[in-house]
Structures are given as structure tokens and as C-alpha cells.
Amino acid sequence: MTTLHQDRSASGAVFPPADGSTLTPLYDTLVSSDGPAALVGPDGRRVEIPTQVHDALTQVVDALRQGCAVTVAAVSTRLTTSQAAELLGVSRPTLVRLLEDGAIPYDQPRRHRMLRLDDVLAFKERRQHEQRLRLAEMTRQAAADGLYQDKAEDYADALREARGKTA
């Protein structure tokens, strides 16, 4: 039996087992369940696992079997601007600009703005999708311009020349 409780860092991270493949049977069971999953306790009592818990457990087990450490933290469904900015990886002033531009909905019941977690995550997903589209277009344009026909040595020579060094 694999023990998931491993050494913990100060942040509460759970580290993967030395051999992540020991978690494969558990992962396979989690992803192949076509009905409500359940836990069976040592006394034989069976308790159904809610879908949200099942999904979280599947993600945790998958990450551990791939060799990643995992930290599970509670996140409020309503975020302050500081929390939302941290989640998005932007500064608070940048987030406030996004809010004022209408990019993310928010409530301001009193003095401070509050954002819904699902709105912030939806914005993050939209932004990542747009970035992927722009990158694909840039790659398509570079290929159309023949930029992928150059060799790495050509770029190295051009870089040396630009820096004023001889080859």
C-alpha cells in the first residue's frame, strides 16, 4: 500500500513517493469510475465522494504520480484585489486597471472591490487562450516569411556580428 503522506515542507507541500508508478492503480481507478466514487473506511462503512472532491483527488494523485509536489489550500470564492492580482500573476495596479476597463466584473459593496473566483479564473483562461492564438499567428507568419529556414549558426553569427565580435 502506498502512503501519500510524505515529508512536508514548511508550506505544507506533500512530496511524491520515490516511485510514482505505485499511484497508477489508484489514478486509473479514479479516472475510470463511471458512477459516484466512494470511500470505504476500516469499519467497512461506505461514504460517497462528492464530484468536486473526486475531481480534486484525481488531480492530486495525477500530480504526485508524475513526480510533482502538491499543496492544497482553501481559497475563498470571493477575492480581494490583492488576492486576485496574485492569482493572475499581475500587480494590484494592473488588476485595478483591468477592472476599470471592464475586463473582469467585480462588486464594491462598501469601500473595497470584491471579485468572484470564477470570474477571475474565466479571465485567466480567456487571456491564456488569446495568448496561444497570438503565438500561433506569429509562428504562422514567421513560417510564411521563411524564418524557420535559417540555421542556428546563422543566428549565432548574426548575434556575434551585432555585438561587434568576429566569428
Secondary structure, DSSP 8 states (H G I E B T S, - for coil): -------B-TT--B---S-GGGGHHHHHHHHH--S--EEE-TTS-EEE--HHHHHHHHHHHHHHHTT--B------SEE-HHHHHHHHTS-HHHHHHHHHTTSS--B-SSSS-BEEHHHHHHHHHHHHHHHHHHHHHHHHHHHHTTGGGS-HHHHHHHHHHHTT---
